[in-house]
Amino acid sequence: MTGPWVVGALANNLWSFTGESGRESVNQFLAQPFINYNLPHGWYISSSPIITANWRADTAGDAWTIPLGGGGGKILRIGKRPLNVQAAAFYNVAKPAAGPDWTLRFQVQFLFPK
């Protein structure tokens, strides 16, 4: 990679089209835009909210979860093995009535570069 910025998005939608007749149908959307700025010495700041929509929700107000926020992390090593450690906080600006106001994400990830 060249430069300190990484920007992109992941998205999918799940539909049920067969199965047991007693089960409810599924139609759910998920998008995860991400932006990352790499700092010196393995540190970075980022935002990667997980946006969801349940297209089959009973009310339009219960369909969307839209978080806003971000966090940071560091790439470090345990012996020779690289490790990604990250923390982030997101406030849900839109959410179902029974949904949480905040999401906290703590991540530890072993990396296996070639």
NUBA-608567 format. One record per residue: residue in three letters; x, y, z of N, C-alpha, C, O, CB in turn; residue number from 1. Coordinates in pm, 1 decimal. Glycine has a CB too. Example, Ala and Ser with C-alpha at 12.3 -4.5 7.8 and 13.67 -1.06 7.14 Angstrom:
BEGIN
+------+----------+----------+----------+----------+----------+----------+----------+----------+----------+----------+----------+----------+----------+----------+----------+-----+
! code !      n.x !      n.y !      n.z !     ca.x !     ca.y !     ca.z !      c.x !      c.y !      c.z !      o.x !      o.y !      o.z !     cb.x !     cb.y !     cb.z ! pos !
+------+----------+----------+----------+----------+----------+----------+----------+----------+----------+----------+----------+----------+----------+----------+----------+-----+
!  ALA !   1319.0 !   -569.0 !    780.0 !   1230.0 !   -450.0 !    780.0 !   1320.0 !   -330.0 !    780.0 !   1423.6 !   -331.9 !    846.5 !   1130.8 !   -447.3 !    904.6 !   1 !
!  SER !   1285.0 !   -225.0 !    708.0 !   1367.0 !   -106.0 !    714.0 !   1290.0 !      3.0 !    787.0 !   1340.9 !    113.8 !    803.9 !   1408.4 !    -59.8 !    572.5 !   2 !
+------+----------+----------+----------+----------+----------+----------+----------+----------+----------+----------+----------+----------+----------+----------+----------+-----+
end
This chain:
BEGIN
+------+----------+----------+----------+----------+----------+----------+----------+----------+----------+----------+----------+----------+----------+----------+----------+-----+
! code !      n.x !      n.y !      n.z !     ca.x !     ca.y !     ca.z !      c.x !      c.y !      c.z !      o.x !      o.y !      o.z !     cb.x !     cb.y !     cb.z ! pos !
+------+----------+----------+----------+----------+----------+----------+----------+----------+----------+----------+----------+----------+----------+----------+----------+-----+
!  MET !     84.9 !   -118.3 !      0.0 !      0.0 !      0.0 !      0.0 !     88.6 !    123.4 !      0.0 !    195.1 !    126.1 !     61.6 !    -96.1 !      0.4 !    122.1 !   1 !
!  THR !     43.0 !    223.0 !    -68.9 !    112.7 !    350.9 !    -66.3 !     23.6 !    453.6 !      0.6 !    -97.6 !    455.0 !    -21.0 !    152.3 !    396.5 !   -209.1 !   2 !
!  GLY !     82.6 !    538.5 !     80.9 !      6.2 !    641.7 !    149.1 !    -56.0 !    591.2 !    277.4 !    -63.7 !    470.5 !    300.0 !   -100.6 !    695.2 !     58.5 !   3 !
!  PRO !   -101.0 !    684.0 !    362.3 !   -153.3 !    646.3 !    493.9 !   -302.6 !    610.3 !    496.9 !   -350.6 !    559.9 !    598.4 !   -129.2 !    757.9 !    588.8 !   4 !
!  TRP !   -376.0 !    634.6 !    389.4 !   -521.5 !    614.9 !    390.5 !   -562.5 !    478.4 !    335.4 !   -505.1 !    429.6 !    238.0 !   -589.1 !    724.5 !    309.9 !   5 !
!  VAL !   -662.2 !    417.8 !    399.0 !   -729.5 !    298.2 !    347.3 !   -879.4 !    327.4 !    354.4 !   -931.2 !    359.6 !    461.3 !   -690.6 !    166.6 !    430.1 !   6 !
!  VAL !   -949.2 !    316.4 !    241.2 !  -1091.6 !    348.9 !    234.8 !  -1162.3 !    240.7 !    153.4 !  -1110.3 !    195.4 !     51.4 !  -1114.7 !    490.7 !    172.0 !   7 !
!  GLY !  -1279.8 !    199.9 !    198.2 !  -1355.0 !    100.4 !    123.0 !  -1486.6 !     69.6 !    190.6 !  -1529.5 !    141.4 !    280.9 !  -1273.8 !    -26.8 !    106.7 !   8 !
!  ALA !  -1550.6 !    -37.0 !    146.8 !  -1679.0 !    -77.4 !    205.8 !  -1705.4 !   -224.5 !    173.6 !  -1661.1 !   -277.4 !     71.7 !  -1795.8 !     12.3 !    152.8 !   9 !
!  LEU !  -1778.7 !   -287.5 !    263.6 !  -1831.9 !   -421.8 !    244.5 !  -1983.6 !   -410.2 !    253.4 !  -2035.0 !   -330.9 !    332.3 !  -1774.4 !   -524.0 !    351.2 !  10 !
!  ALA !  -2055.1 !   -487.7 !    174.2 !  -2202.1 !   -482.7 !    180.1 !  -2260.6 !   -616.2 !    137.6 !  -2204.0 !   -686.8 !     54.0 !  -2257.2 !   -369.3 !     90.3 !  11 !
!  ASN !  -2375.3 !   -650.0 !    196.6 !  -2448.8 !   -768.2 !    152.8 !  -2594.2 !   -755.6 !    193.5 !  -2629.5 !   -674.7 !    279.4 !  -2387.1 !   -896.7 !    211.5 !  12 !
!  ASN !  -2677.0 !   -835.4 !    131.5 !  -2818.1 !   -845.9 !    167.5 !  -2853.2 !   -993.6 !    168.8 !  -2818.1 !  -1067.0 !     76.4 !  -2910.2 !   -765.6 !     67.9 !  13 !
!  LEU !  -2921.7 !  -1037.0 !    272.3 !  -2961.3 !  -1177.0 !    286.5 !  -3112.0 !  -1189.2 !    268.0 !  -3190.2 !  -1115.7 !    328.2 !  -2918.5 !  -1233.2 !    424.7 !  14 !
!  TRP !  -3151.0 !  -1284.9 !    182.3 !  -3291.1 !  -1315.0 !    160.6 !  -3313.9 !  -1463.0 !    185.2 !  -3229.2 !  -1546.1 !    152.1 !  -3335.3 !  -1275.1 !     18.2 !  15 !
!  SER !  -3427.8 !  -1495.4 !    242.9 !  -3466.0 !  -1636.5 !    248.7 !  -3555.2 !  -1662.4 !    127.3 !  -3637.3 !  -1578.5 !     90.2 !  -3540.0 !  -1672.7 !    385.1 !  16 !
!  PHE !  -3537.7 !  -1780.1 !     66.0 !  -3620.7 !  -1811.6 !    -49.5 !  -3676.8 !  -1953.5 !    -44.0 !  -3756.5 !  -1993.4 !   -128.9 !  -3540.9 !  -1793.1 !   -176.4 !  17 !
!  THR !  -3634.1 !  -2028.4 !     56.4 !  -3687.9 !  -2162.8 !     73.2 !  -3668.4 !  -2202.7 !    219.0 !  -3602.6 !  -2131.0 !    294.3 !  -3618.8 !  -2265.2 !    -24.0 !  18 !
!  GLY !  -3722.5 !  -2312.0 !    258.1 !  -3706.6 !  -2358.1 !    395.3 !  -3838.8 !  -2400.5 !    454.1 !  -3938.2 !  -2417.8 !    383.5 !  -3644.1 !  -2250.1 !    480.9 !  19 !
!  GLU !  -3837.9 !  -2416.9 !    584.3 !  -3958.9 !  -2460.2 !    653.4 !  -4065.6 !  -2352.2 !    646.7 !  -4036.5 !  -2233.4 !    660.7 !  -3928.2 !  -2495.4 !    799.3 !  20 !
!  SER !  -4189.1 !  -2394.6 !    625.1 !  -4297.5 !  -2297.8 !    609.9 !  -4330.1 !  -2226.1 !    740.2 !  -4388.3 !  -2117.7 !    737.1 !  -4421.3 !  -2366.7 !    557.8 !  21 !
!  GLY !  -4294.0 !  -2284.0 !    855.5 !  -4323.3 !  -2221.7 !    983.7 !  -4227.3 !  -2110.8 !   1023.1 !  -4251.4 !  -2039.7 !   1120.7 !  -4323.4 !  -2324.8 !   1088.9 !  22 !
!  ARG !  -4118.2 !  -2095.1 !    948.1 !  -4020.3 !  -1991.5 !    980.0 !  -4054.0 !  -1861.6 !    909.2 !  -4110.7 !  -1860.8 !    800.0 !  -3879.6 !  -2037.0 !    941.9 !  23 !
!  GLU !  -4017.0 !  -1749.2 !    975.6 !  -4038.6 !  -1619.3 !    912.5 !  -3936.9 !  -1597.1 !    802.0 !  -3825.3 !  -1648.8 !    807.5 !  -4030.3 !  -1506.2 !   1016.1 !  24 !
!  SER !  -3976.4 !  -1519.7 !    701.7 !  -3885.6 !  -1483.9 !    592.9 !  -3780.0 !  -1386.7 !    643.0 !  -3802.1 !  -1312.6 !    738.8 !  -3963.1 !  -1422.7 !    474.5 !  25 !
!  VAL !  -3664.7 !  -1388.1 !    576.5 !  -3552.9 !  -1300.7 !    611.9 !  -3522.9 !  -1208.8 !    495.0 !  -3518.6 !  -1253.0 !    380.2 !  -3427.2 !  -1383.1 !    650.5 !  26 !
!  ASN !  -3502.1 !  -1080.5 !    524.0 !  -3455.7 !   -982.8 !    425.0 !  -3377.5 !   -877.6 !    503.3 !  -3435.1 !   -780.6 !    552.7 !  -3577.0 !   -917.8 !    342.5 !  27 !
!  GLN !  -3246.3 !   -897.1 !    514.5 !  -3162.7 !   -811.2 !    598.1 !  -3043.0 !   -759.3 !    519.6 !  -2979.7 !   -832.7 !    443.8 !  -3115.3 !   -886.9 !    722.6 !  28 !
!  PHE !  -3013.8 !   -632.5 !    539.2 !  -2904.4 !   -562.0 !    472.8 !  -2794.5 !   -532.5 !    574.1 !  -2822.8 !   -504.6 !    690.6 !  -2954.8 !   -430.8 !    406.7 !  29 !
!  LEU !  -2668.5 !   -538.7 !    529.6 !  -2554.6 !   -502.4 !    614.1 !  -2453.3 !   -429.7 !    527.1 !  -2419.6 !   -476.4 !    418.4 !  -2490.5 !   -628.6 !    682.3 !  30 !
!  ALA !  -2404.8 !   -315.6 !    574.7 !  -2297.8 !   -242.0 !    507.6 !  -2195.3 !   -201.3 !    611.6 !  -2230.5 !   -163.0 !    723.1 !  -2352.9 !   -117.3 !    431.8 !  31 !
!  GLN !  -2067.8 !   -209.6 !    574.6 !  -1960.8 !   -167.6 !    664.3 !  -1861.0 !    -82.0 !    586.0 !  -1763.2 !   -133.0 !    531.5 !  -1890.0 !   -291.0 !    728.7 !  32 !
!  PRO !  -1887.5 !     49.7 !    581.3 !  -1788.0 !    137.6 !    521.3 !  -1669.8 !    148.3 !    617.2 !  -1687.7 !    138.9 !    738.7 !  -1848.2 !    278.6 !    489.7 !  33 !
!  PHE !  -1550.5 !    167.6 !    564.3 !  -1435.7 !    183.4 !    653.5 !  -1339.9 !    288.0 !    599.4 !  -1320.6 !    303.1 !    478.7 !  -1362.9 !     49.8 !    672.4 !  34 !
!  ILE !  -1280.8 !    359.3 !    694.0 !  -1176.4 !    456.3 !    663.5 !  -1070.7 !    441.9 !    772.6 !  -1101.9 !    434.2 !    891.4 !  -1233.3 !    604.3 !    655.8 !  35 !
!  ASN !   -947.6 !    438.4 !    729.9 !   -836.9 !    413.3 !    821.2 !   -722.9 !    508.4 !    786.1 !   -688.8 !    524.1 !    668.8 !   -790.2 !    264.4 !    814.0 !  36 !
!  TYR !   -664.2 !    571.6 !    886.9 !   -546.9 !    657.0 !    865.9 !   -432.4 !    600.7 !    948.9 !   -440.3 !    594.7 !   1071.6 !   -576.7 !    806.5 !    904.6 !  37 !
!  ASN !   -326.1 !    559.5 !    880.8 !   -210.7 !    499.7 !    947.5 !   -114.9 !    607.1 !    997.6 !    -75.0 !    696.6 !    923.1 !   -137.7 !    404.1 !    852.7 !  38 !
!  LEU !    -79.4 !    596.4 !   1124.1 !     13.6 !    687.6 !   1190.1 !    149.2 !    617.7 !   1205.7 !    159.5 !    497.5 !   1181.3 !    -42.1 !    733.4 !   1329.1 !  39 !
!  PRO !    252.0 !    690.7 !   1245.6 !    382.7 !    627.0 !   1266.9 !    379.7 !    523.1 !   1379.7 !    293.0 !    526.5 !   1467.1 !    487.6 !    733.3 !   1298.2 !  40 !
!  HIS !    475.5 !    431.7 !   1375.7 !    500.3 !    332.3 !   1481.0 !    386.6 !    232.6 !   1499.4 !    366.9 !    180.9 !   1609.4 !    525.3 !    402.3 !   1611.1 !  41 !
!  GLY !    310.9 !    204.6 !   1391.8 !    206.6 !    102.7 !   1398.1 !     71.8 !    148.2 !   1451.2 !    -20.5 !     67.2 !   1459.5 !    253.4 !     -7.2 !   1480.6 !  42 !
!  TRP !     57.4 !    274.1 !   1487.1 !    -70.0 !    326.1 !   1536.8 !   -160.6 !    365.0 !   1419.5 !   -111.7 !    396.4 !   1311.0 !    -46.6 !    448.0 !   1629.9 !  43 !
!  TYR !   -291.8 !    363.0 !   1441.3 !   -386.2 !    408.8 !   1339.7 !   -515.2 !    455.7 !   1405.6 !   -546.5 !    417.5 !   1518.3 !   -415.5 !    296.8 !   1237.7 !  44 !
!  ILE !   -589.5 !    539.6 !   1333.1 !   -725.7 !    578.1 !   1372.9 !   -818.6 !    530.1 !   1262.6 !   -781.4 !    527.6 !   1145.2 !   -739.2 !    735.0 !   1396.2 !  45 !
!  SER !   -939.3 !    492.1 !   1301.0 !  -1029.4 !    434.6 !   1200.8 !  -1175.1 !    450.2 !   1241.1 !  -1208.3 !    478.6 !   1356.2 !   -997.4 !    287.2 !   1179.0 !  46 !
!  SER !  -1260.0 !    430.6 !   1142.0 !  -1403.6 !    419.2 !   1164.8 !  -1456.2 !    311.9 !   1070.5 !  -1431.9 !    316.5 !    949.9 !  -1477.2 !    556.7 !   1142.3 !  47 !
!  SER !  -1527.5 !    216.4 !   1125.8 !  -1587.4 !    109.4 !   1044.0 !  -1720.9 !     67.3 !   1106.6 !  -1733.0 !    -43.4 !   1159.2 !  -1490.2 !    -14.1 !   1032.2 !  48 !
!  PRO !  -1820.4 !    155.7 !   1100.5 !  -1950.8 !    122.6 !   1158.6 !  -2019.0 !     10.6 !   1081.4 !  -2001.2 !     -2.3 !    960.3 !  -2040.9 !    246.0 !   1161.4 !  49 !
!  ILE !  -2096.3 !    -69.4 !   1151.6 !  -2174.1 !   -176.9 !   1088.5 !  -2319.1 !   -129.3 !   1081.1 !  -2389.6 !   -125.6 !   1181.9 !  -2162.0 !   -313.7 !   1169.0 !  50 !
!  ILE !  -2361.8 !    -93.5 !    962.0 !  -2496.0 !    -40.6 !    937.1 !  -2585.4 !   -157.0 !    894.4 !  -2549.5 !   -234.0 !    805.3 !  -2493.8 !     72.8 !    827.4 !  51 !
!  THR !  -2700.8 !   -169.3 !    957.9 !  -2791.8 !   -278.5 !    924.4 !  -2932.6 !   -227.0 !    898.5 !  -2972.4 !   -121.4 !    947.7 !  -2793.9 !   -382.2 !   1036.2 !  52 !
!  ALA !  -3006.8 !   -304.3 !    820.2 !  -3148.7 !   -276.4 !    798.2 !  -3223.1 !   -408.9 !    792.4 !  -3181.3 !   -501.9 !    723.5 !  -3171.3 !   -193.6 !    667.2 !  53 !
!  ASN !  -3333.0 !   -416.4 !    865.0 !  -3422.6 !   -532.2 !    859.4 !  -3542.9 !   -488.4 !    777.6 !  -3633.5 !   -422.7 !    828.9 !  -3465.0 !   -582.9 !   1004.5 !  54 !
!  TRP !  -3543.4 !   -525.2 !    649.9 !  -3648.8 !   -480.2 !    559.9 !  -3785.1 !   -538.1 !    597.0 !  -3887.0 !   -492.3 !    545.2 !  -3614.3 !   -517.7 !    417.4 !  55 !
!  ARG !  -3789.0 !   -637.0 !    684.9 !  -3915.4 !   -697.7 !    725.5 !  -3961.0 !   -649.0 !    863.8 !  -4052.6 !   -706.8 !    922.2 !  -3902.1 !   -849.6 !    725.8 !  56 !
!  ALA !  -3898.9 !   -544.8 !    915.6 !  -3937.8 !   -491.6 !   1047.1 !  -4083.4 !   -444.9 !   1042.9 !  -4134.0 !   -402.3 !    939.0 !  -3844.2 !   -374.1 !   1089.5 !  57 !
!  ASP !  -4149.1 !   -454.1 !   1158.4 !  -4290.4 !   -415.3 !   1166.3 !  -4312.6 !   -267.1 !   1139.9 !  -4413.9 !   -229.5 !   1080.9 !  -4345.8 !   -450.6 !   1302.1 !  58 !
!  THR !  -4219.3 !   -182.5 !   1182.9 !  -4231.8 !    -38.0 !   1159.9 !  -4103.5 !     13.4 !   1095.7 !  -3996.3 !    -43.2 !   1116.7 !  -4261.2 !     38.1 !   1293.3 !  59 !
!  ALA !  -4114.3 !    120.0 !   1017.9 !  -3997.6 !    176.9 !    949.8 !  -3892.7 !    222.9 !   1050.2 !  -3773.1 !    214.8 !   1022.2 !  -4039.6 !    294.4 !    860.4 !  60 !
!  GLY !  -3935.4 !    271.1 !   1166.9 !  -3842.3 !    317.1 !   1269.8 !  -3760.2 !    205.4 !   1331.4 !  -3655.7 !    231.3 !   1391.1 !  -3917.4 !    387.8 !   1377.7 !  61 !
!  ASP !  -3805.7 !     81.4 !   1317.8 !  -3732.1 !    -33.7 !   1371.4 !  -3643.4 !   -100.8 !   1266.7 !  -3576.9 !   -199.7 !   1297.3 !  -3829.5 !   -135.4 !   1427.8 !  62 !
!  ALA !  -3641.3 !    -49.6 !   1145.6 !  -3567.2 !   -116.0 !   1038.5 !  -3416.3 !    -92.5 !   1045.9 !  -3338.6 !   -185.7 !   1025.3 !  -3618.6 !    -69.0 !    905.2 !  63 !
!  TRP !  -3374.6 !     28.6 !   1074.6 !  -3233.5 !     66.9 !   1060.5 !  -3158.1 !     73.7 !   1192.1 !  -3212.8 !    114.1 !   1294.7 !  -3224.0 !    199.2 !    992.6 !  64 !
!  THR !  -3031.8 !     33.7 !   1187.8 !  -2933.6 !     64.6 !   1292.1 !  -2819.2 !    135.0 !   1221.2 !  -2753.7 !     77.4 !   1134.4 !  -2884.2 !    -66.0 !   1370.1 !  65 !
!  ILE !  -2795.6 !    260.4 !   1259.0 !  -2691.1 !    341.2 !   1194.6 !  -2599.5 !    398.2 !   1302.5 !  -2636.2 !    494.1 !   1370.4 !  -2753.4 !    456.4 !   1108.1 !  66 !
!  PRO !  -2480.4 !    340.0 !   1318.9 !  -2385.9 !    389.2 !   1418.8 !  -2294.1 !    497.2 !   1361.3 !  -2265.9 !    500.0 !   1241.5 !  -2302.5 !    273.8 !   1473.4 !  67 !
!  LEU !  -2248.4 !    585.4 !   1449.5 !  -2153.5 !    691.1 !   1413.2 !  -2045.1 !    694.7 !   1519.9 !  -2075.1 !    704.6 !   1638.9 !  -2224.8 !    831.2 !   1399.7 !  68 !
!  GLY !  -1919.3 !    686.7 !   1477.7 !  -1809.0 !    690.2 !   1574.1 !  -1681.7 !    636.5 !   1514.1 !  -1665.8 !    631.9 !   1392.2 !  -1844.2 !    611.1 !   1698.3 !  69 !
!  GLY !  -1592.3 !    596.4 !   1599.8 !  -1464.3 !    543.7 !   1553.8 !  -1375.0 !    509.2 !   1670.0 !  -1418.4 !    504.3 !   1785.1 !  -1394.9 !    642.9 !   1463.2 !  70 !
!  GLY !  -1249.3 !    485.2 !   1638.1 !  -1154.6 !    446.5 !   1741.9 !  -1013.6 !    441.6 !   1687.2 !   -980.2 !    509.2 !   1589.9 !  -1192.4 !    311.7 !   1801.2 !  71 !
!  GLY !   -933.4 !    362.1 !   1750.2 !   -794.9 !    351.8 !   1708.3 !   -735.4 !    219.9 !   1750.4 !   -796.7 !    141.0 !   1822.4 !   -713.6 !    465.7 !   1764.7 !  72 !
!  GLY !   -614.7 !    198.2 !   1703.7 !   -549.4 !     72.8 !   1736.1 !   -401.1 !     79.0 !   1708.5 !   -346.1 !    183.1 !   1672.5 !   -611.5 !    -40.3 !   1658.7 !  73 !
!  LYS !   -337.7 !    -36.2 !   1726.5 !   -194.0 !    -46.9 !   1706.4 !   -161.3 !   -186.7 !   1656.6 !   -217.8 !   -286.2 !   1702.2 !   -116.8 !    -15.4 !   1837.0 !  74 !
!  ILE !    -68.7 !   -191.4 !   1561.7 !    -11.2 !   -317.6 !   1517.4 !    115.2 !   -337.5 !   1600.6 !    204.7 !   -252.9 !   1600.0 !     19.3 !   -318.1 !   1360.9 !  75 !
!  LEU !    122.0 !   -449.2 !   1671.8 !    239.3 !   -477.3 !   1754.2 !    281.4 !   -620.9 !   1732.0 !    220.0 !   -692.0 !   1652.4 !    210.7 !   -451.0 !   1904.2 !  76 !
!  ARG !    383.8 !   -664.0 !   1800.2 !    433.8 !   -800.3 !   1783.4 !    443.1 !   -870.2 !   1918.9 !    483.0 !   -811.4 !   2019.4 !    571.7 !   -799.6 !   1713.8 !  77 !
!  ILE !    404.7 !   -997.9 !   1917.6 !    430.4 !  -1087.3 !   2030.1 !    530.0 !  -1188.0 !   1975.3 !    493.6 !  -1276.1 !   1897.4 !    296.5 !  -1157.2 !   2086.9 !  78 !
!  GLY !    654.5 !  -1175.2 !   2015.7 !    761.7 !  -1252.3 !   1952.2 !    774.5 !  -1204.2 !   1809.4 !    797.4 !  -1085.7 !   1785.3 !    733.6 !  -1406.6 !   1957.4 !  79 !
!  LYS !    759.6 !  -1296.4 !   1713.5 !    764.6 !  -1259.0 !   1572.6 !    626.0 !  -1243.7 !   1511.0 !    613.3 !  -1202.4 !   1395.7 !    843.2 !  -1361.6 !   1495.3 !  80 !
!  ARG !    521.1 !  -1277.3 !   1588.2 !    384.3 !  -1276.2 !   1535.6 !    323.1 !  -1136.9 !   1545.7 !    311.1 !  -1084.0 !   1656.3 !    296.8 !  -1377.9 !   1610.9 !  81 !
!  PRO !    282.8 !  -1073.8 !   1430.3 !    213.9 !   -945.1 !   1436.8 !     71.8 !   -960.6 !   1491.1 !      5.3 !  -1061.7 !   1468.3 !    210.4 !   -880.1 !   1298.4 !  82 !
!  LEU !     28.1 !   -859.5 !   1562.1 !   -101.1 !   -859.5 !   1628.7 !   -165.6 !   -723.2 !   1608.8 !    -98.1 !   -620.8 !   1619.0 !    -86.8 !   -893.2 !   1779.8 !  83 !
!  ASN !   -295.4 !   -720.8 !   1580.6 !   -370.7 !   -596.6 !   1568.3 !   -460.4 !   -584.5 !   1691.1 !   -540.1 !   -674.2 !   1718.6 !   -454.8 !   -592.9 !   1435.3 !  84 !
!  VAL !   -447.9 !   -474.9 !   1764.7 !   -530.0 !   -448.8 !   1883.0 !   -604.9 !   -318.7 !   1857.9 !   -544.2 !   -217.8 !   1822.2 !   -442.5 !   -440.7 !   2014.7 !  85 !
!  GLN !   -738.5 !   -320.6 !   1876.7 !   -820.4 !   -205.3 !   1841.4 !   -933.7 !   -186.5 !   1941.8 !   -984.8 !   -283.1 !   1998.5 !   -876.9 !   -221.2 !   1700.0 !  86 !
!  ALA !   -972.0 !    -61.4 !   1962.6 !  -1090.5 !    -27.2 !   2042.4 !  -1166.8 !     83.0 !   1969.4 !  -1106.1 !    173.0 !   1911.5 !  -1050.9 !     18.5 !   2188.0 !  87 !
!  ALA !  -1300.6 !     75.7 !   1972.4 !  -1383.0 !    176.2 !   1905.0 !  -1515.6 !    189.5 !   1978.5 !  -1560.3 !     96.4 !   2045.4 !  -1406.3 !    138.6 !   1755.7 !  88 !
!  ALA !  -1577.8 !    306.1 !   1965.4 !  -1709.8 !    332.7 !   2024.0 !  -1798.5 !    395.7 !   1916.9 !  -1754.2 !    481.9 !   1841.1 !  -1698.6 !    426.4 !   2149.8 !  89 !
!  PHE !  -1924.5 !    351.6 !   1911.5 !  -2019.3 !    401.7 !   1812.8 !  -2151.8 !    433.6 !   1880.7 !  -2205.0 !    351.8 !   1955.8 !  -2039.7 !    299.2 !   1699.1 !  90 !
!  TYR !  -2205.1 !    553.4 !   1854.1 !  -2337.3 !    592.3 !   1900.8 !  -2436.6 !    562.3 !   1789.2 !  -2413.7 !    600.5 !   1674.5 !  -2341.6 !    743.6 !   1942.2 !  91 !
!  ASN !  -2545.1 !    495.5 !   1820.7 !  -2645.6 !    460.4 !   1720.3 !  -2740.1 !    578.3 !   1699.1 !  -2828.4 !    603.1 !   1781.1 !  -2725.0 !    334.0 !   1763.1 !  92 !
!  VAL !  -2721.3 !    651.1 !   1588.8 !  -2805.4 !    766.8 !   1558.5 !  -2944.6 !    723.8 !   1512.1 !  -3039.8 !    801.4 !   1521.2 !  -2739.0 !    854.0 !   1451.4 !  93 !
!  ALA !  -2956.7 !    600.9 !   1462.4 !  -3086.6 !    539.7 !   1431.5 !  -3079.3 !    396.3 !   1481.6 !  -2976.9 !    329.4 !   1467.4 !  -3120.7 !    545.8 !   1275.8 !  94 !
!  LYS !  -3190.5 !    349.3 !   1541.3 !  -3190.9 !    214.1 !   1597.7 !  -3333.8 !    169.0 !   1620.0 !  -3423.8 !    252.2 !   1631.3 !  -3111.1 !    208.6 !   1730.2 !  95 !
!  PRO !  -3356.3 !     37.8 !   1626.5 !  -3489.1 !    -12.2 !   1663.7 !  -3522.6 !     30.0 !   1807.7 !  -3433.3 !     62.8 !   1885.8 !  -3495.4 !   -167.6 !   1649.4 !  96 !
!  ALA !  -3649.4 !     28.8 !   1840.9 !  -3693.4 !     70.7 !   1974.3 !  -3623.3 !     -7.7 !   2084.8 !  -3591.8 !     49.2 !   2189.3 !  -3844.3 !     54.1 !   1987.5 !  97 !
!  ALA !  -3598.4 !   -135.2 !   2064.5 !  -3533.6 !   -218.3 !   2166.7 !  -3381.4 !   -224.1 !   2148.4 !  -3314.0 !   -300.3 !   2217.7 !  -3591.3 !   -359.8 !   2163.2 !  98 !
!  GLY !  -3327.1 !   -144.6 !   2056.2 !  -3183.0 !   -148.7 !   2028.5 !  -3100.9 !    -66.6 !   2125.8 !  -3155.0 !     19.9 !   2194.7 !  -3156.6 !   -100.4 !   1889.1 !  99 !
!  PRO !  -2970.3 !    -92.3 !   2132.7 !  -2882.7 !    -19.9 !   2224.6 !  -2849.9 !    119.7 !   2172.4 !  -2852.2 !    143.9 !   2051.8 !  -2754.0 !    -98.5 !   2247.6 ! 100 !
!  ASP !  -2819.1 !    211.6 !   2264.6 !  -2775.4 !    345.6 !   2225.6 !  -2631.5 !    345.9 !   2176.2 !  -2597.7 !    420.6 !   2084.5 !  -2789.9 !    441.8 !   2342.5 ! 101 !
!  TRP !  -2547.1 !    263.6 !   2235.8 !  -2403.7 !    259.8 !   2206.4 !  -2358.2 !    119.1 !   2171.9 !  -2417.5 !     20.4 !   2215.3 !  -2323.6 !    312.8 !   2324.8 ! 102 !
!  THR !  -2252.0 !    111.8 !   2093.3 !  -2181.7 !    -13.1 !   2066.9 !  -2034.3 !     10.3 !   2096.3 !  -1975.8 !    106.7 !   2046.8 !  -2203.8 !    -61.9 !   1919.1 ! 103 !
!  LEU !  -1974.1 !    -76.3 !   2175.8 !  -1830.9 !    -72.5 !   2201.3 !  -1768.9 !   -195.1 !   2136.3 !  -1820.5 !   -306.1 !   2149.6 !  -1799.9 !    -67.6 !   2354.7 ! 104 !
!  ARG !  -1658.7 !   -175.0 !   2066.3 !  -1592.2 !   -285.8 !   1997.8 !  -1446.7 !   -293.1 !   2043.7 !  -1372.1 !   -195.7 !   2033.7 !  -1600.6 !   -268.8 !   1842.9 ! 105 !
!  PHE !  -1408.0 !   -410.0 !   2094.0 !  -1269.6 !   -438.5 !   2131.2 !  -1225.6 !   -557.3 !   2047.5 !  -1294.8 !   -658.9 !   2041.7 !  -1254.4 !   -467.5 !   2286.0 ! 106 !
!  GLN !  -1111.6 !   -544.9 !   1983.4 !  -1069.8 !   -647.3 !   1888.6 !   -922.4 !   -680.5 !   1908.5 !   -838.9 !   -591.3 !   1923.5 !  -1095.5 !   -601.3 !   1744.1 ! 107 !
!  VAL !   -891.8 !   -809.6 !   1908.6 !   -754.3 !   -859.8 !   1907.9 !   -746.8 !   -957.6 !   1792.1 !   -825.4 !  -1052.0 !   1784.3 !   -713.8 !   -928.2 !   2046.2 ! 108 !
!  GLN !   -651.8 !   -934.5 !   1702.0 !   -646.8 !  -1009.9 !   1578.1 !   -503.3 !  -1053.6 !   1549.6 !   -413.8 !   -970.0 !   1536.9 !   -702.5 !   -926.3 !   1461.5 ! 109 !
!  PHE !   -481.7 !  -1184.0 !   1539.5 !   -350.2 !  -1234.9 !   1498.3 !   -338.8 !  -1219.9 !   1347.3 !   -433.0 !  -1251.8 !   1274.9 !   -330.0 !  -1384.9 !   1541.6 ! 110 !
!  LEU !   -225.8 !  -1172.3 !   1299.3 !   -202.0 !  -1150.7 !   1158.2 !   -105.5 !  -1254.4 !   1103.6 !     -9.9 !  -1291.6 !   1171.5 !   -148.5 !  -1010.6 !   1134.0 ! 111 !
!  PHE !   -129.2 !  -1301.1 !    982.9 !    -45.7 !  -1403.0 !    920.1 !      0.3 !  -1355.3 !    782.2 !    -45.4 !  -1407.6 !    680.6 !   -122.5 !  -1537.0 !    908.5 ! 112 !
!  PRO !     90.3 !  -1256.6 !    777.6 !    136.2 !  -1206.6 !    647.6 !    224.5 !  -1308.5 !    577.6 !    285.0 !  -1394.1 !    642.1 !    212.1 !  -1075.0 !    664.6 ! 113 !
!  LYS !    231.7 !  -1298.9 !    445.1 !    319.6 !  -1388.6 !    368.3 !    462.1 !  -1338.9 !    372.6 !    550.9 !  -1400.8 !    313.9 !    272.5 !  -1400.3 !    222.3 ! 114 !
+------+----------+----------+----------+----------+----------+----------+----------+----------+----------+----------+----------+----------+----------+----------+----------+-----+
end
